[in-house]
Amino acid sequence: MRLWIMICVAMVLAILTAIVVQLHPPGTVRLASGPAGGAYVEEAEDYADILARDGIQVEIIKTAGSVENAQLLEEGQVDAAFLQGGIQVDKNSAEALGAMFYEPVIFLVRNDAVIPGNPALWRGLRINSGAEGSGTAATFREFERAVGLSLSDNTHLSIPYGEAVSALLNGELDIAVYVAPIEAPYLQDAYHEPDLRVLELDHVQAISRRLSHATVVTVPTGGMSLEPVHPPRPVDLIALEARLVVRPDLHPALVNRLTMAAIELYHQQGIITNSGEFPSIEGTGLTVNNTARQLILDGPSTWHNWLPYWVAAQINRVLLLFLPFFFIVVPLFRLLPLAYAYIMRWRVWQHYPEIRQIEEELGNHPSPEELRDMQTHLNELDERLAGLRLPAAYRQGQYDARLHLELVQKRISEMQRLAAGGEPVSTGP
């Protein structure tokens, strides 16, 4: 009995260990951000600080931008990535956690620059439109097509964001294009330059409708800077929605932590966003991860107050893993006593076929030699039965078998006695 208890305990421990291994997330998540000094890197660092509270390390992978991020995600080299709105990624290799924040398309120019507000009229300008592989470059190419410009109409440069302001001030550039959060650090420096301004485009609504995944946001007076006041009056900007995208096979607990971090970072009111506007499951252009969708729409469940985050984050998965335990292991526990009782009785029952065979042979008028062999066989059987070590609850069957065997032995002895007296051998009991 003790052996069976030990086996059952070992089975339960093995199942529980397997469940814990399945549920516990990896300790590291690889997050593709953007170029050094860019807004995405700053966002990634915020995520790293929040996930560190749960002992999760965020490995920030610096890239050229959203286009490279999408490629790394498709190749499985990163677990998560920031993607600018409109950047395409294979839907089989990515799921969205949601849209996270607006990235306005900002055109910085010098105050004294004479540049048409209608971008369809831009010709012969030196435009810093983003490095190859960046989301800014991809967006500006689409912007040019939307307004009817060709690549040869203007000169394109790819000066790093932080250096573009100096290039504008030095007269090396006519327009510096930024697709970034309005609070990006390199933009904050530009807002405080008295010789620079944000170019207000004409026909913003019409242009935004010609761009995929674009909308229009209004920056209030002083929304960029209060000293100096910038912009001096409300201005409409074309904006894209940045998305946080993950691999479909990313551990659910990591999805939970990334989504909860996004809610903490973006749920509050901003200069161009209302409270609760982000993160959003709308407008991602991708399948939204179910765990993220539930958290964004309903918030964390009450389980988060009682269980470790990696269990609460996947409570449905926990139930699925425990279903085999309840429907297979628990019934097995109920069957074990029956199986044990059967085995104990079988240790006695296995001797009955031999006893029965001898009884049948007694009806075939055995010779004295055969009777002696039968008696010897029965003696061996009796020794085997006597040697069985059974729990007290199962010894009654052992006694019954030995009584049965004793009756057969008496019958053989009577037949031997009759045979020795010269009388016919009786086959009766």
N, C-alpha and C positions, 0 to 999 in steps of 0.2 A: 504493500500500500504506500509505503514511504517513497518508493521509487516512482510510482505514478504521480504522487504529489510533486516530487522534484521535477519530473518531466513537464507537468502542467505549469509550474511556476516558471520554468525556463522558457516555455512557449510564450507565456504572457510577457515576460521581460523582453524576449526577442521582438515581439510585436510592438511593444511600447518603444523600444529603442529604434525600430524602423520608422515608427511614426515621428519621433522626435527628429531623426535625421532628415526625414522628408520635409518637415515643417520649418526647421531652423534655416534661416537664409544664409547665403555667403556673407562674409565680412567686408567685402569690397564691391563697389559698383564703379564701372568705368563710364565717365560722362564726357562726351565730346562737346567742347565749348566753342571757341573761336580764336582769333589771333590774340597774342599777348597785348594787354592794355585795352582790349575790347570789352564791350558791355557784357557779352556772354560769359567771359571769364569771371567777371565780377559776380554775375548771377550764379555761376557754378560754385564760387567760393561761399556764397550764402547757403547754398544747398549743403555743402560740405560741413559747414558749422552746425547746421541743424541736425544732419544725420549722425554727426559725431556724438550727439547726446545718447544715441542708442548703440554706440560702439561700431558704427558702420563707417568705413573709410571711403571717401569719394576720390577716385583717381581722376583728376582733371586732365583731359587730353586736349591740348591746344592745337587748333587747326586753322586753315585759311578762312573758314566760315561754313555757312550752311550747306553749300554744295558738297564740300569734302565731308561734312558730318553725315550727310545722307549716304554717301559712298561707304564710309566706315561702318555705318549701321547695317547696310545691306551685306557687307562682307563679314559681319559678325565680330568686328574688331573692337566694338564698344557696346555697352549695354543700353545706354541712353544718350540722347543728343538734343541740342536745341536746333530747331529748324525754323527759318524765316517763312512766313506765309508765302505760298506759291511755289516753294521748292518741292519738287517731286521726289518721292521715294517709293520703292517697291512695297506694295501693300501687304505682300506675303511675309515681309521681313521687318515690319514695323507696325506698332500700335500707338495711338496718341493717348497721352494722359490728359490732354486738353489744351486749349489755347490759354496762354499765360499772361500776356501783356501786349499792348500796342507798341509797334515800332513805326513811328512816323517817317516819311521820306522827307528829309530836310535838305534844302539847297541853301548853302551859305555863300554869300557874295560880299564884296566890299561895298561900303556905303555909296561910293562915287561911281560904282559900276552901272553902266547903262545896258541892261539886259532885259529883253522883252518878258513880260509876265506870261505870254503865250509860248510854251516850249516848242510849239511847231515852227516857230520863227528862229530858233537857235541855229546859227551858222558860224563856223570858224572859231568856236570857243574852246578853251582849254578846260577840260572837265575831269576832275578826279572822281572816277566812277567805280572805284573798288578793285581789289586785287582778284586775279583769276582764282576761282574756287570759292569766292565769298558770295554771301547772299546779296550784298549790295550790288555787285557786278551783275548778277543774274537779274535782279529787279530793274536795274537801270536799262539793261538791254530790252527788257519787256516794255519799259516806259517809253523808250525811243520808238519801238514799233507801234505802240499805242497812239503816239502823237504824230506819227508819220516821218520820223527822222531815220536816216540811214547811218550806218556806222562811220561813213566817210564824211559826214556833214561837220563833225567836230573832232577835235583831238582828245583822245582818252588817255588818262594817266592813272597810275595805281600807287599813289603816295600813301604811306601809313596814316591812319586816322590822326594820330597825335601830331604829325608833321604838316598836315594839310592846312591848318590854320596859319602857320608861319608862311607857307607857300602862297596863301591868299594875300596876306599882308605884304609880302615881298613882290607881289605882282607876277608870280610864276603861274598862278591859276586864275581862272575867271569864276569857276563854280566848284565848290566842294560838295559832293553828294554824301549824305549819311542816311543809312537806314538803321535806326537804333532807338532804344528807349529815350524818351525826352530828357531823362535825368542822367544819361551817360556822362562819365567824368570828363571825357575829352570835349563833349559839347558844353559842359558847364564852363570850361575855360573860354570857349568861343563866345558864349553869351556875354561875357564880361569885357570883350574887346569892343571899344567904342567905334572902331572903324569897320566893323562887320555887322551884317544884318541877315535875317532870314528872308529869302526871296519869296514873295507871295505870288503863287501861280494863279493865272486866270483859268476859268473853266474847270475847277477842281472836281466838281461832281461828275462832269462828263468824262474827264480823264480816268477817275477811279472806276467808272463802270466799264472802261476798256481794259482794265487790269484784273487778272484773276486774284481772288482772295483779298481784294482791297476794299477799304472803307474810308470814310472821311471823319476826322476828329477835329474838334475846335479847341485851340489853345487860348485860354483867357488872357486878358491883359495882365502882364507881369507873371505869366505862368512859367516862363523860362528864367527870368531874373527880375528881382524887385529893385536892384541897384546895380546898373541902370535898369529902368523898367523895360522889360523885353518879353514879348512883343509890345509895342506901344498901344496896340489895339487887338481885339480878338482876331485870330487868323485860322483859317481852315487849312488842314494838311491832309494829304493822302497818307493812309496808314495801313500797315499789314499786322496780322496777329501772329506773334511768335508762339511756336508750339514746343512742348516737351514730348519727345517721342522715344519709345523704348522697344526693345526686341520683344516679340510675342512670348518667348520662353523665359522672360525675366521672372525671378521668384516673386510670388504674390506679396510677400512681406516687404520686399524692396519697393515694389510698386506702391504699396501702402505708404511707406515712409516718404517716398518722393512726392506723392500726391498730397500728403499732409503738410510737407514742407512748402509745396506750392500754395496751398490754402493759407498758410501762415504768412507767406511773402506777398501774395497778390490780392488777398481778399479785401483789404482796406481801400479806402478812397484814395485816388491819386489826382494829379493835375488834369489828366484827360480821361480818367475812368471813375465810374461810380462805385460805391461800396458794394461788394458782392458780385461785381460784373465779371471778375476773373477769380480763379480759373473757370473756364467755360468749356462745355462739351460740344458747343456749336462751332461750325466753320473750320474744323480741323482738316477736312479733306481726307481723313483716315478713319479707320475703325477705332473707336474709343475703347480702351481697356475697361472691362466690366468692373474690376475693383475700383479703378479711378472714377468711373461714372457714378458708382454708388456713393463713394465718399464725397464727391462734389455735390451731388444732388441731396443726399440725406445726412451727410456728416458721419463721424465715427459712431459705431454702435455702442451700446452700453457695455459690451464685452470689454471694450478698451479700458474701462475703469477697474476691471477685476482680473484680467489675464495679461500675461506678457504680450507686448505688441505683436510679436511674430506668430502668436497663437490667435489673438483677437483679429489680426489682419486677414486670417484665412479660416474663420470658424466653420464655414461651409465645407472647406476641404478637410478640416478635422473630422467633421461628422461623416464625410464620405470614407475617410480612412478607418474610422471606428465601426462603420457598418459591418464589415466582415467579422469584427470582433464580437459584436452583439448577435449576429445571425449565424455565426459558425462556431466561434469559440465557446460562447455561453451555452448553446445546446450541447456541445461536446462535454462540458462539465456535468451536465445532467445525465449524459449517457455513460460517463466514466464509472459510476458505482455499479451500473448494470453490467458493463463490460467486465469489471473486476469480479463481480459475483459469478458471471458466466465462466471466466477463466478458472476460478477456484473450483467450481463444480466440474469443469471439463477435466481437471487433473484427476478426478475420480472416475468420471464417465468413460475416459479413454480406455479403461481396463475392462469394461463390460463386454465389448465384442469378443474378447478372448474367453471370458466366462461363458458367454452365450454359445460360442463355438463348441466348447467342451460339452455343454449340456446337449447340444444336438448330436454330437458323436456318441453319447451314451445310448441313444436310441438305435444305434447301428450294431448292437451286440459286440462290443469291443472285446478283444482277447485280454487275458491277464496282464500281458506285457504292455498293451495299450493303456490299460487302467493305471498301471504304475506310472507310465509317462504322464498321464493326465494328472495324477495325484502330485507328481513332482512339479508340473507346470503350475498347478493351483497353489502349491506351497510358495513358489517364487512370486506369484501374483500377490499372495497374502503378505509376503515380506515387503513388496513394493508399496502396497497400500498402507501397511503399518508405518513405513518410513516417510510417508507424506507429511510435511509440516504445514498444517493449515490453521488459519485463525479459528478460534473457538466457534464462531458463528457458522462455519462451514464443515465442522467435523462430523455432523450428523450424517451427511452423505457418505463420509468415509466409513463410519460404523455400519451403515446399512449395506454398503458394498461388501464389507468383510463378513457380515452375517449371511448374505446371499452366497458368498464364496464358501462359507462353512457348511451351509446346507448341501452344496454340490459335493463338497469333500465327504460328508457323511453318506451321501448316496453312493459315491464311489466305494467307500469303505464297506457298505452293506453289500454291494455287488461283489466285491472281492471276497467277503466272508462266505457268501453263497457259492461262489465259484470254487472256493477251497473245500467246501463240504460236498462237492460232487453234484450239487443241484444246479439246475439251469440258472443262468444269470438273469436276474430281473432287470427290466428296463423301466420299471415304475419308480415313483418318487419314494 
